[in-house]
Amino acid sequence: QVQLVESGGGLVQPGGSLRLSCAASGPRFSSYATGWFLQAPGMQREFVAVTSWSGRSSYYEDSVKGRFTISRDNDRKMVYLQMNNLKLEDTGVYFCAAVKLEEEGVVADPSKYDYWGRGTRVTVSS
């Protein structure tokens, strides 16, 4: 079983940057694709970014392309989301999630994920 703990959220002005971290524990973390999801106030949880086992493949929701970068360090069992040029609509709770795959790939559908963290709140406000 994989456990995930997010950190790094906070209050930032529009145009600012934050780096979210997700610490994983449990066996075979390198067999899991890992993603970040955003739950904005009053909204459902939505896909933001995902990276494959090795980190060689990644996929982003269109609105964050060019602004956010997902990465992972399997030796440290960490996943990161670097967020630049933040916008008001990036506000919400960010969740880290993991899905075990039989082969390297990426998954954007939150219903496919096996494990979730408790989230870290990001507020973009002037």
Disulfide bonds with the S-S distance in Angstrom:
Cys22-Cys96 2.16
